[in-house]
Amino acid sequence: MLKWLPARTKSSLGHEALAYADTLHNLARYLTRSESDAEDLVQETYVRALQASAQFAVGTNLKAWLFTILRNAQLSRYRSERSKPMAGVDDIAATAEAIQDAPSSHDDFSLEQTKRIVGNDIEAAMRSLTEDARTVILLDLEGLAESEMALVLGCPAGTVKSRLSRARAALREKLADYAPEGKRE
C-alpha cells in the first residue's frame, strides 16, 4: 500500500524537487525552443507539483513525477498555442546557413569556434527531431530507465524502447559526418 505525502512535508518535497531545477530546465528548453518559455514552463511545473503534492506517493521517483508534470504542462501549452508559428525556426535556419558557409578546413578555426559549430550542429539535429524523439533522447541523457521514461511519457515501456531506437537512429543519421570513417552507415 502506498503512503501518501502528509501536508506537513509539502515544504520538504519542494526543497527536494528544487534539486531537479537544472534538469527540468534543460528538457523545457528543448521542448519550448525558447529560454524564457523554458523558465516559465519550469515555474509552472513547480507550481503544479506543489499544488498536487498530496498526490505524490512516498517512495516513488520524484524526478519522473516532475518530468511527467513538465511534459503535461508543455502539452497543455502546445494545444492552446497550436495555431502560432513555431519559435526558434529562424535560429535553426541561421545556424544551418552559417554551417554551410563555413570553410571546409578546420585548420582556420580555433578550437572554441570548432566546438561552437559542432554544438550548433548537434542542437540543430536535436531540434529537427520530432518532439517525441527529442523528449525520449533527453530523458535518456538524464539517465532515466525505460520504465521511468514510460511513466513520464504515458506510454508502454516497449513504445519507449522503439521511440528511443528510432530517435537514436535519426540523430545518428543527421550527425553522420561526425562518425569515424569505419563506423559510417
C-alpha positions as CSV (number, residue, x, y, z in Angstrom):
1,M,0.0,0.0,0.0
2,L,1.3,3.4,-0.9
3,K,1.8,6.1,1.7
4,W,0.6,9.5,0.7
5,L,2.6,12.6,1.5
6,P,1.4,14.3,4.6
7,A,0.7,18.1,4.2
8,R,3.4,19.0,6.8
9,T,6.1,17.6,4.5
10,K,5.0,19.7,1.5
11,S,7.9,22.1,2.0
12,S,10.4,19.2,2.2
13,L,9.0,18.0,-1.1
14,G,9.5,21.4,-2.5
15,H,13.2,21.5,-1.3
16,E,13.8,18.0,-2.7
17,A,12.2,19.0,-6.0
18,L,14.4,22.0,-6.4
19,A,17.4,19.7,-6.9
20,Y,16.0,18.9,-10.3
21,A,15.6,22.5,-11.5
22,D,18.5,22.4,-13.9
23,T,17.4,19.0,-15.3
24,L,13.8,20.3,-15.8
25,H,15.1,23.5,-17.4
26,N,17.2,21.5,-19.9
27,L,14.3,19.5,-21.0
28,A,12.0,22.5,-21.0
29,R,14.4,24.5,-23.2
30,Y,14.4,21.8,-25.8
31,L,10.7,21.3,-25.7
32,T,9.9,25.0,-25.9
33,R,12.8,26.1,-28.1
34,S,13.0,29.3,-26.0
35,E,14.9,30.3,-22.9
36,S,12.1,32.5,-21.4
37,D,9.4,29.9,-22.3
38,A,11.5,27.2,-20.7
39,E,11.8,29.3,-17.5
40,D,8.0,29.8,-17.5
41,L,7.4,26.1,-18.1
42,V,9.7,25.1,-15.2
43,Q,8.0,27.6,-12.9
44,E,4.6,26.2,-14.0
45,T,5.9,22.7,-13.3
46,Y,6.8,23.6,-9.7
47,V,3.5,25.3,-9.1
48,R,1.6,22.3,-10.4
49,A,3.8,20.0,-8.4
50,L,3.3,21.9,-5.1
51,Q,-0.5,22.0,-5.8
52,A,-0.6,18.3,-6.4
53,S,1.9,17.4,-3.6
54,A,-0.8,15.4,-1.8
55,Q,-0.9,13.1,-4.8
56,F,2.9,12.3,-4.6
57,A,3.4,8.8,-3.2
58,V,6.4,8.5,-0.9
59,G,8.9,6.0,-2.2
60,T,8.2,6.8,-5.9
61,N,10.5,8.6,-8.3
62,L,10.3,12.3,-7.7
63,K,12.3,13.1,-10.9
64,A,10.0,11.1,-13.1
65,W,7.0,12.6,-11.4
66,L,8.3,16.2,-12.1
67,F,9.1,15.3,-15.7
68,T,5.6,14.0,-16.2
69,I,4.2,17.3,-14.8
70,L,6.5,19.3,-17.1
71,R,5.6,17.2,-20.1
72,N,1.9,17.5,-19.4
73,A,2.2,21.3,-18.8
74,Q,4.0,21.6,-22.2
75,L,1.4,19.5,-23.9
76,S,-1.3,21.8,-22.5
77,R,0.5,24.9,-23.7
78,Y,1.1,23.3,-27.1
79,R,-2.5,22.5,-27.6
80,S,-3.6,26.0,-26.7
81,E,-1.0,27.7,-28.9
82,R,-1.2,25.3,-31.9
83,S,-2.0,28.0,-34.4
84,K,1.0,30.1,-33.5
85,P,4.2,29.7,-35.6
86,M,7.0,27.7,-34.0
87,A,9.6,29.8,-32.1
88,G,13.2,29.3,-33.0
89,V,12.8,28.3,-36.7
90,D,14.8,31.4,-37.7
91,D,17.6,30.5,-35.3
92,I,17.9,27.0,-36.8
93,A,17.9,28.4,-40.3
94,A,20.6,30.9,-39.4
95,T,22.7,28.2,-37.8
96,A,22.3,25.9,-40.9
97,E,23.4,28.8,-43.2
98,A,26.4,29.6,-41.0
99,I,27.4,26.0,-41.1
100,Q,27.1,25.7,-44.9
101,D,29.1,29.0,-45.4
102,A,31.9,27.8,-43.1
103,P,35.1,26.8,-44.8
104,S,35.7,23.1,-45.1
105,S,39.1,23.2,-43.5
106,H,39.1,23.2,-39.7
107,D,42.7,24.4,-39.7
108,D,41.5,28.0,-39.9
109,F,39.3,27.7,-36.8
110,S,40.3,27.9,-33.2
111,L,39.2,25.1,-31.0
112,E,36.5,27.2,-29.5
113,Q,35.0,28.0,-32.9
114,T,35.0,24.3,-33.8
115,K,33.3,23.4,-30.6
116,R,30.6,26.0,-31.3
117,I,30.0,24.7,-34.8
118,V,29.7,21.1,-33.6
119,G,27.5,22.2,-30.7
120,N,25.3,24.1,-33.2
121,D,25.1,21.0,-35.5
122,I,24.1,18.9,-32.5
123,E,21.5,21.4,-31.4
124,A,20.1,21.7,-35.0
125,A,20.0,17.9,-35.3
126,M,18.1,17.7,-32.0
127,R,15.7,20.4,-33.0
128,S,15.0,18.7,-36.3
129,L,13.7,15.6,-34.5
130,T,10.1,15.3,-33.6
131,E,9.1,16.4,-30.2
132,D,8.6,12.8,-29.1
133,A,12.0,11.8,-30.3
134,R,13.7,14.8,-28.8
135,T,12.0,14.2,-25.5
136,V,12.9,10.5,-25.3
137,I,16.6,11.3,-26.2
138,L,16.7,14.0,-23.5
139,L,15.2,11.7,-20.9
140,D,17.7,9.0,-21.8
141,L,20.5,11.5,-21.4
142,E,19.2,12.4,-18.0
143,G,19.7,8.8,-17.0
144,L,16.1,7.7,-16.7
145,A,15.4,4.0,-17.2
146,E,13.0,2.9,-19.9
147,S,10.3,2.1,-17.3
148,E,10.7,5.6,-15.8
149,M,10.5,7.2,-19.3
150,A,7.3,5.2,-19.9
151,L,5.8,6.8,-16.8
152,V,6.9,10.3,-17.9
153,L,5.6,9.8,-21.5
154,G,2.5,7.9,-20.5
155,C,3.1,5.0,-22.8
156,P,4.2,1.4,-22.5
157,A,8.0,0.6,-22.0
158,G,8.0,-1.2,-25.4
159,T,6.9,2.0,-27.1
160,V,9.7,3.9,-25.3
161,K,12.2,1.4,-26.5
162,S,11.1,1.7,-30.1
163,R,10.9,5.5,-29.9
164,L,14.4,5.6,-28.4
165,S,15.8,3.3,-31.1
166,R,14.2,5.4,-33.9
167,A,15.3,8.7,-32.3
168,R,18.9,7.5,-31.9
169,A,19.0,6.3,-35.5
170,A,17.7,9.6,-36.8
171,L,20.2,11.5,-34.7
172,R,23.0,9.2,-35.9
173,E,22.0,9.9,-39.5
174,K,21.8,13.6,-39.0
175,L,25.3,13.6,-37.4
176,A,26.8,11.1,-39.7
177,D,29.6,13.5,-40.7
178,Y,31.0,13.2,-37.2
179,A,31.2,9.4,-37.2
180,P,34.6,7.8,-37.6
181,E,35.3,6.7,-41.1
182,G,34.9,2.9,-40.3
183,K,31.6,3.4,-38.5
184,R,29.6,5.4,-41.0
185,E,26.4,3.6,-42.1
